[in-house]
Amino acid sequence: MKEKRKLINDKIRASRVQLILEDWENLWEMSINDAKIRAKEKKLDLMEMSNNWKISIVKMLDFWKYLYRQKKNEKKQKASGKTPDMKTIRITYKISEHDLDVKFRHVEKFAKIGHPLKVTLMLRWRENHYANLANEKMKSFIEKISELYTLEWTINKSWNTFSAMLKVKK
């Protein structure tokens, strides 16, 4: 939901306002012209905080500083709310030791960043006869990365694909 744009300085339409200074001191009710004069003397802006049917509440502040802080806070909230992406490593039952070492290096990078991991092994055509070898290959690979990741669920076999979900050890 988008926030409504704040009215500043000459865009404020109210004739009477309640002025709040930059240090949150309340000056109570006055005309908008008096408030604009006070803001000009201090070289600050007036920003409408709330618009009641009788009176508007305006705050004296540096509007550009306000915008800068707002953007900084939004960026901070966005960064803190981000969750790591699921990474997938695919292996085959015929994979060589060197290729497993390369996959292991990828897994190390993912673990440093904190990504959860999914390891899959897919059998094709006649390879389906070697499901027990594929299962052993999955178990050995998971044992190899056990210092970085913990197995979330047991190894699942769905049709011709073995898969395992792992999470980073803290």
N, C-alpha and C positions, 0 to 999 in steps of 0.2 A: 504494500500500500504506500503510495507516494505521499510525502508530507506536503501540506499546503504551503505555497510560497509566502514568506514573511513580507509584510509591507514595511518599507523604510522611508524615512524623511517625508518628502512631499506627497508620497502615495497614501499616507495615512489620511483617511477621510473624516475622522471624528473631530468634533469641535471642542470637546472636553476630554482630557486624558488624565490618568493617574500616572505620574512620573516616578520611575525607579532609577536611581543613579547606578553607575557601574559597580559600586561597592555594595549594592543591594539596599541602600538607604531609600526609604519611601518618602517622597515629597508630597504625597496626596494629590488632590485634584487641582487642576489648573487648565488654562486654555492651551490649545495646541500651539498657538503662536508663541506663548511664553516658554513652552517646552522647547520649541525649535531655537529660540534665542539662547537659552541655557546650553543647548547642545552645540550650537555654533561657537559660543564662547570657549567651550572646552575642546573644540575641534573633534567632536564625536558625532555619531549618528543616532537617530531614534528608530527603534524597531518595535513594531506592534507585537506584543506577546499574546494578548488576548483581547477579543472584541466582544464586549458585553452590549446589551441593547441600550444601556444608559451611558456607559463610559468605556473607553479603551484603556488598556494597561500598556504603557510603552516603557521600554528600557533604553537608557542611554549607554551606548557601547560603541566600540570600533567594529563596524560591520565586517570588514575584511578579515580581522582577527577571528571573529566569530565563525565565519565561513571556513577559515583554515582549520580551526579546532574541530569543527563538525566533520570535515573531510578526513582529518587525521583519525578521529574516533571511529568513523565508518570503516576505514581501511584496517584499523586494529581489530574491530569486531569481525570483519570478513576473514582476516588471516587466522584468528583464533577458532573460527567455526569450521575451518576446512578439515575434512577427513582424508586420510591417505587413500589412494586408489588401489584396487585389487590388481595385483600383477599375476600373470600366468606364465608358467614355464612348461614347455612341451618337450617330452622325451619320447624315444621309441625303445622298444625292447632290444633292438640291435645296436644301440648307441655305444660308441667307443669311450674309453676312459678319458681321452683327451677332451672329447666333446662334453663329457660330464663335468670335467674341471672348468671348462668355459661356462657352462650353465651355473656351476657353483659360484663363480666370480660374479655373475649377474645377480644371483641370490644374495650374495654379500652386500652388493650395492643397494638392493631393495631393502635389506634388513637395516642398514644404516639410516635410511630415510624413514623407515617405519611402515612400509607397505605390507599389508597382508598378502599371502601368496597362495596360489592354486597351482598344483602340479598335476598335469594330465599326461596320460600315456594312451595313445590310440593304436589299436591293432587294425591292420588292413588285410582283406582277402584271406589268404591262407594262414596269415599270422594268428588268426583266431584260435588255431590249434595249440598255440603256445601261451595260453593265458596264465598258466602257472609260472612260466619264466618272466612274463611281463609283471606279474604281481611281485615276484622277488626283486626285479629291477626297481620297481617303485619303492619297496621297503628299503633297499640298500641306499637309494638316493635320499630318502627321507631321513635315514640314519646318519647320512653324511652331513645333512644340513641341520641336524638336531641341536647343535650348539647355538644356532641362530634362531630357529623356529621350533614351535611346539605344534604337534598335530592336534587340530581342533576336533575332527571326526575321524573315524576309521576310513581306510581306503575303500571307496565305493566303486563297484563295477556296474556300469550302465551300458547294456548292449555290448559294444566293442571298445568302450573307453573306461579306463581307470582314472579316478580323480581323487585328490586329497586336498583339504583346506588346512592351511597352517597360519598361525599368528606369530608375530614377533615376540621373542622372549625379552622381558624387560630387565 
